[in-house]
Amino acid sequence: MIRYTTISRPNASFICANSGFGFVSYFEELFAPCERLYIIKGGPGTGKSSFMEKAARRAEAQGLLVERICCSSDPYSLDGILIPQRALGITDGTAPHVCEPTLPGAREQLIDPGQFWDGARLHAQKQEILALNTQKRALYASALSLIEGAKNAALCRHGLLASHINEEKKERLLRKLSKKANAPAGTAQTRLISSLGMKGALQLDTYTRQAKEIYTILPYYGTELLLLEALLKKLKEEQRTLIFCPDPVTLLPEALFFEHSKVLIRCGTPLGSGAEQKIHTKKLLSPALEASCILRSLQKQEEGLLESALILLKNMQDCHFALEKIYQDAMDFDAFEQYQAVLLEKMLPQ
């Protein structure tokens, strides 16, 4: 089983993922309620994340709640922020999470750090930039192929499990968990708390920090994901309010958070929290399938492919940092900061 490193950032989530289905993004869903959306388009290292962090801190100083959207490759860098009380969002609209205006000026405003860089200097380094981007893309494409392979192994196992589960025991657990969730009527929102990127396998503790009750479904060949998938389906059919956290490999649910009751139902190893209750799913599995070697074989394949993908993603860092250095050296950050001060005053007037 891949070990995730826990990252502590208050009220933060991922909204993109390097997944078994390629690069996936939930930006459109996240920013749909925004009446104003600022889209930043610029090269690596040009201050996009720093600007969003300034905006976040300014909003918090005004007593506003801010949701930080962390970069899935580097959780200390931002891909966006959401300020619900002002129906305001700011996002990095640069590839791979491309975001284009649909109502330019009326809803979206473009921010271009490129007006503060030395274009002639960057043009002179065109071949170096091209070579670094080519190398980075090749590593990334290979990593995504490996994650896709891991997804295929996981979903193959998932399909086998679905036909070898004790339905009566599963339904009993579902009724119990559904009652514990105590979710009011509403809709489901999507947020990711896990990512696979240049910094490794990472997991945010956003909802474990907020939860008053935690139910951890212990891993057992994927039976935990199957149970949580069934619970999500049941609660969606009942139109319950919840936050759905997909697993970055399969996009199956790895956690459900119920903000109203502050209950978290998650899959994974125990957290060791006093508010945590453990749920075992071993008894759901047919003894015949459990005794076969196929589940162990598929799990080993999935883990091996993910470990290889993480090595390639980590190797991308050198290219990424080299590109950042090129763009940073070409930036007039003093002029950009003056521009930011004016823009922040318009966005979030004191």
Helices and strands as residue ranges (DSSP letters): E 5-7, E 12-14, E 16-19, E 22-25, H 27-31, E 36-40, H 48-61, E 67-70, E 78-83, G 84-86, E 88-92, E 108-111, G 113-116, H 119-124, H 126-162, H 167-181, E 188-190, E 194-197, E 200-204, H 206-210, E 213-217, H 223-237, E 242-246, E 253-258, E 263-267, E 276-279, G 282-284, H 287-291, H 294-330, H 333-347
